[in-house]
Amino acid sequence: MHIKLSILISIIICLIYIVSDVVAMPIGAPDLSKCQPSLAANCCLINSRSIVDFKLPSTGALRVRPAAHLVTKEYILKYANATRLMRSLPLNHPWNFMQQANVHCAYCEGIYNLSNFPNMTLEVHSSWLFIPFHRMYLYFHEKILGKLIGDESFALPFWNWDSPEGMGIPTMYTDPNSSLFDNTRAQNHQPPNILNYGSTNEGNNNISSQIEANLEVMYRQMVSSAKTAELLLGGPYRAGGDEPWSPGTVEMAPHPYVHMWTGIDMSSFVTAGWDPIFYSHHSNVDRMWEVWKTLLGNNSTGVNYINDTDWLDSSFLFWDENLQLVRIKIRDVLDTTKLGYVYQQVPIPWSNKTAAKLRDGEEMSSLRLVELPVVLDSAVKINVELPKMKMKMNMEEVLVVDGIEFDARMHVGFDVFVGGLRTSKIGFAGRFEHLAVKKWRKDVAMGGLLMKKRLVLGLKDLVKELKLERGELLVVTLMPSHGTGMLIKVGSVRVDLSS
Ligand code: C2O
């Protein structure tokens, strides 16, 4: 009886899997005829009678995207001129600067529903769509800028915020008379001020400790917590799928923090594209994927991209440099050299372990130990068991912080630290951060908007560094990163094994 019942249950589970697989599919390009404008901006995309499929450009010389703080005066003039030309086009021209900026808004505030799954809204943040979508967006923007100045070799700069020399706002953006200026930038964050996105470094204004803390965040987010493409890029978002939003480590830090720090326009996805610095911020985010694949050696391990057709075939629409509306798929943008560009090689000061030190856990030892779920109104500790057995050699421990719930209109975030019962040391494991959705669609904003996300961080290196053993109890500290009193709830924390 028992055996029969368990066979029956297995069959049912199999069927559920098969059915859900049939339903879930790649994200379909938006149906541009059905736009629901945001409260903040009318950012509907310009429609066209014909849509063509994207073709890779014929290979010529590669465009080299330079570090923004290293460019020449001539380059700045050229870039500013291209942006100025973009700003002076008629407002309803697809290349007009505001039309370009609106593309970002159109893909992120529930402006469109999926063409192949009308019950779901299209959102390109908080999942595996994040990196490839922004790569496409920048690709077309760059090609159009080049077209406007008749220079096919034109390449966008990248804001090298992962390097000490690049951690401030690049000077090309600070001239109030330039087309690259935005007057909503934070006054107190102008050069020579630099970013301070390091965890537990808040209120510390010593430049060298700021840099050190920043590099530690870079190392954890890009190296030790991101050993697989899915950890780096984020979890699935499929048409008809029901997986929770699960942003990757490259999206979580310092990406949202840089948005917030820069200024008002940059702080909201609706308006971020209005500030020209957005494109060099995202050029560096894009570069992170490239650095991860090549310089950090994730190319040879077979985990350099996600081998899932729902990801590879997800498609998006953009106006291109030939004034055509183009449908492009994620599989088209896996290789930057096929798209015709590379990044200037600059030092990567955070690529090895010396960038991240374990710290003394003493100061956190008095925090309250809680059971989950918990409202994260102050820092808390949770005990979590490290799995006893590894099924396969190459499996690695991943920390899953699940059921993170908050009002999407709030800016919320927390840092995760890991320690053990037998060690007084703790290590920074990664960060969760959500940029406030400022002006959501009317129908959604009325009732508030409860958002639920999941954070997944690779733990393999930290387990080794802390000399933790299988079956041992971990002490996981969750520390709100923007003061207390945030309405953010954490449902559960566990360690999984995954390959
Ligand atoms: Cu689409 Cu950095 O945002």
Residues whose N, C-alpha, C, O or C-beta is under 5 A from the ligand:
A	BS01	C2O	none
